[in-house]
């Protein structure tokens, strides 16, 4: 699960800030055979990624600050440094974007 969270964080961290400035669009990607849909919104304290794993319906929320990512995946709390976020070995496939 941490690999998936790191993948989502990497996507949001590497996306230019100008993309985050407009209304949040639902994005989808596939990783490890699972499809995830999510939105990224900007706040005063950083960015927030909210989404769901489509097959199980398990929600996740990640708050990206200056140095840490904190949030929940289902009912599990997660917290890790941005240093831990590594780019994917191969680019994630975006299934849909508006």
C-alpha positions as CSV (number, residue, x, y, z in Angstrom):
1,X,0.0,0.0,0.0
2,X,2.9,2.4,0.8
3,X,4.1,1.9,-2.8
4,X,0.7,3.1,-4.1
5,X,0.6,6.1,-1.8
6,X,4.1,7.0,-2.9
7,X,3.1,6.7,-6.5
8,X,0.1,9.0,-6.0
9,X,2.3,11.5,-4.1
10,X,4.9,11.4,-6.8
11,X,2.3,12.2,-9.4
12,X,0.9,15.1,-7.5
13,X,4.4,16.4,-6.4
14,X,5.7,16.4,-9.9
15,X,2.7,18.0,-11.5
16,X,3.2,21.7,-12.1
17,X,1.5,24.1,-9.7
18,X,-0.4,25.8,-12.5
19,X,-2.3,22.6,-13.1
20,X,-3.4,22.6,-9.4
21,X,-4.6,26.2,-9.6
22,X,-7.8,25.4,-11.6
23,X,-10.8,23.5,-10.4
24,X,-9.9,20.0,-9.3
25,X,-10.2,17.4,-12.1
26,X,-10.7,13.8,-11.4
27,X,-7.7,11.9,-12.7
28,X,-7.3,8.1,-12.9
29,X,-4.3,5.8,-13.1
30,X,-3.5,2.2,-12.9
31,X,-0.8,0.7,-10.7
32,X,-0.3,-2.9,-9.7
33,X,-3.5,-4.0,-11.5
34,X,-5.6,-1.5,-9.5
35,X,-7.3,1.6,-10.8
36,X,-7.3,4.7,-8.7
37,X,-9.2,8.0,-9.2
38,X,-8.2,11.1,-7.4
39,X,-8.3,14.9,-7.3
40,X,-5.6,17.3,-6.2
41,X,-6.5,20.6,-4.6
42,X,-4.3,23.4,-3.4
43,X,-4.6,24.8,0.1
44,X,-2.8,27.4,2.1
45,X,-0.7,24.6,3.7
46,X,0.1,22.6,0.6
47,X,-1.9,20.2,-1.6
48,X,-4.5,17.6,-0.8
49,X,-5.0,14.4,-2.8
50,X,-8.3,12.8,-2.3
51,X,-9.3,9.6,-4.1
52,X,-10.6,6.1,-4.1
53,X,-9.3,2.7,-5.3
54,X,-12.1,1.9,-7.7
55,X,-12.4,-1.9,-7.2
56,X,-12.7,-1.9,-3.5
57,X,-14.0,1.7,-2.9
58,X,-11.3,2.3,-0.3
59,X,-10.8,6.0,0.0
60,X,-7.6,7.8,0.6
61,X,-6.7,11.4,1.6
62,X,-3.1,12.7,1.5
63,X,-2.0,16.1,2.7
64,X,1.3,17.2,1.1
65,X,3.2,19.8,3.2
66,X,6.6,21.3,2.8
67,X,8.4,18.3,4.2
68,X,5.8,15.5,5.0
69,X,2.9,13.7,3.6
70,X,0.2,12.8,6.1
71,X,-3.2,11.2,5.6
72,X,-5.4,8.1,5.6
73,X,-5.9,5.1,3.4
74,X,-9.2,3.5,4.3
75,X,-9.0,3.7,8.1
76,X,-5.2,3.4,8.2
77,X,-3.2,6.5,9.0
78,X,0.0,7.2,7.0
79,X,2.8,9.6,7.4
80,X,6.2,9.8,5.5
81,X,8.7,12.4,4.4
82,X,8.8,13.8,0.9
83,X,12.3,12.4,0.7
84,X,10.7,9.0,0.7
85,X,8.7,9.8,-2.4
86,X,10.5,8.3,-5.4
87,X,9.5,8.5,-9.1
88,X,7.9,5.4,-10.5
89,X,10.2,3.0,-12.4
90,X,7.9,3.5,-15.3
91,X,5.4,6.3,-15.8
92,X,1.9,5.6,-14.5
93,X,-0.7,5.3,-17.2
94,X,-3.3,8.0,-17.0
95,X,-6.6,6.4,-17.9
96,X,-8.7,9.5,-18.0
97,X,-8.3,13.2,-17.3
98,X,-10.7,16.1,-17.9
